[in-house]
């Protein structure tokens, strides 16, 4: 039986790198399927002309080290 990509475990390392580099834009949340959270981070960063990017980046760093599962509940590998 083959596993589809929606249920395959995602890389924790890639998630952390995306959170550190592009966390203020919510890219790491798009990666794991948390679209609502990602859109919030993206819009706050863009609609505040970058001022909101600092708190969004801090939020992303915290998520990078606390989130252990993707949006479907699959544990990172």
C-alpha positions in Angstrom: 0.0 0.0 0.0 1.5 3.4 -1.0 1.4 6.4 1.2 0.2 9.7 -0.3 2.0 12.9 0.3 -0.8 14.4 2.5 -0.1 11.8 5.2 3.7 11.5 4.8 5.7 12.9 7.8 7.2 16.3 7.2 10.8 17.3 8.1 11.2 19.0 11.5 14.5 20.4 10.3 13.0 22.1 7.3 10.1 23.4 9.4 12.6 25.1 11.8 14.7 26.5 8.9 11.5 27.9 7.3 10.3 29.4 10.6 13.7 31.1 11.2 14.2 32.5 7.7 10.6 33.2 6.6 8.5 32.9 9.7 7.3 36.4 9.6 5.5 35.5 6.4 4.0 32.3 7.7 5.8 30.1 5.2 6.5 27.4 7.8 2.8 27.1 8.5 1.9 26.8 4.9 4.5 24.0 4.8 2.7 22.0 7.5 -0.8 22.8 6.3 -1.9 25.4 9.0 -3.2 27.8 6.3 -5.3 30.0 8.6 -2.4 30.7 10.9 -0.1 31.3 7.9 -2.5 33.8 6.3 -2.7 35.7 9.6 1.1 35.9 9.9 1.4 37.0 6.2 -1.3 39.6 6.4 -0.1 41.1 9.7 3.4 41.4 8.3 2.2 43.0 5.0 -0.6 45.2 6.1 1.5 46.8 8.9 4.2 47.7 6.4 6.6 45.4 8.1 6.1 46.7 11.7 4.1 43.6 12.5 6.8 41.4 11.1 8.8 41.5 14.3 6.1 40.0 16.5 5.2 37.5 13.8 8.8 36.4 13.6 9.0 35.9 17.4 5.7 33.9 17.1 7.4 31.8 14.4 10.5 31.1 16.4 8.3 29.9 19.3 6.4 27.7 17.0 9.6 26.3 15.5 10.5 24.7 18.8 7.0 23.9 20.2 5.0 22.5 17.2 5.5 18.7 16.9 2.7 17.8 14.4 1.4 19.1 11.1 -2.2 20.1 10.5 -3.3 16.5 9.9 -1.8 15.4 13.2 1.1 13.6 11.7 4.3 13.6 13.8 7.4 15.2 12.3 10.3 13.0 11.4 
